[in-house]
Amino acid sequence: MRNDPRNIERVRRVLLAILSNGRLQGRPDDIPLAAEEWAMVGTAARQHRLEPLLHGIMRTAGGYWQVPTELRSDWREAHRLSALGSLAARGTLLRAARVLDSAGLAYAALKGAWLAWHAYDDPAQRPMRDIDILVSPAHLEAAYRALVANGFEEHTGEAFSAETLTLGKKHLPALRDRSTGIHVEVHSRLFEHIEPARGDAWLARSDDLLAARIWQPLGSVRIAYLPPCETLLHLLIHSAYEHRFDNGPQVLHDVAAVLKQGPIDWGRLWRLADEGGWTRGCELVLHLTEWLLGPQPIVWSPQPLPEGILEQAALMLLQDPEMRRDLDVQLQLGDLSAGSMSGLRWLAGRLLPGRRVVADFAGVPPDRRSAWLHYPAWLASRLARTASGRFDRLQRSEAARAHAIESWLAAR
């Protein structure tokens, strides 16, 4: 049952119906689920950090949903823990902001740091893994050093070095707030895996983004954020292109929360989306938000959607996180079989990974050159997983769905 695409899609549709608060398919008890299927609903909710949000829906919907008592209890406990985590994250954001302000470094807190305390009615319903902060690429090292000198610690085994600045990643190794245990990632740009169609696209210019930042109070401290239009675009592009719809349906509630806060300059939003070649992805995520949560105050840039793509993208949002890497392999193999240069570049990168990838596989420290001795075992394991994935029904089904969506997005 757990690897049957039809059963998995059925479970995902029930979870989406609950998240839509009845807009989709009516009530879950209209679609009877076995105990094992309800357990799968719980697993998917946990994997995508939806439990606090689901508890909020249970609390406002009364007895409308016939969700098992044990699952309701799990969601209630997750909400309680998320509330505690939100208080800790709030303290970390305030501390980081004070440090950067004192050092005279411009910054902007990204996405969840604004959503939780300025867009959601209940911050606990918007859990965060960490705090993301954007700084100028020229101030990346200074921001990192200032935080380390003021209560944030290197903890990943990947301490800052001159090489760190040349790795091409969008953020430095995460820092841990000693007071709360919450992690902070210092970013020099918004995206890592995607490049805009135009090199001068607004969302790729971190210094200009920081010059346009806004300030909002959090307690007695003013915190800097990106403006609403940029925050909304960041969410849309991050989901459609950076994550390729594998980051969970919480993003649709995020989008609705942004839209609820006030008017968006839609002419500007579509212009900026077009600069980067991201219009189709932005439209798709906005359509998904209306599909799940009802009409939103959106001014559309007309773009016809292929039949059935909304439901397929929604199901992608609930894909198993443990399958993401294998699914990526299947997608890139499809590009490779079509003779694309991106497929060839991907193959070279996958067959010659960074030392950290091999070290993680072998369970050895990443700074040891001897980690490369484990490369043959890593390669054999990678090839075995890839081969088995070609015969896995669920993985083939997910890959076909993802390929159809990505082909439409790439057509622009």
JOCORFEN-V365656 format. One record per helix or strand. SS is the DSSP state (alpha for helix, beta for strand). FROM is the first residue (numbers start at 1). TO is the last residue. If there is no record, write none. Layout:
ss=SS from=FROM to=TO
ss=SS from=FROM to=TO
This chain:
ss=alpha from=5 to=19
ss=alpha from=28 to=30
ss=alpha from=35 to=47
ss=alpha from=51 to=61
ss=alpha from=69 to=102
ss=beta from=107 to=109
ss=alpha from=112 to=118
ss=alpha from=123 to=125
ss=beta from=130 to=135
ss=alpha from=137 to=148
ss=beta from=152 to=154
ss=alpha from=162 to=166
ss=beta from=171 to=171
ss=beta from=175 to=177
ss=beta from=183 to=187
ss=alpha from=202 to=204
ss=alpha from=206 to=211
ss=beta from=214 to=218
ss=beta from=221 to=225
ss=alpha from=228 to=242
ss=alpha from=250 to=261
ss=alpha from=266 to=276
ss=alpha from=279 to=293
ss=alpha from=309 to=316
ss=alpha from=321 to=337
ss=alpha from=341 to=351
ss=alpha from=355 to=362
ss=alpha from=369 to=389
ss=alpha from=393 to=411
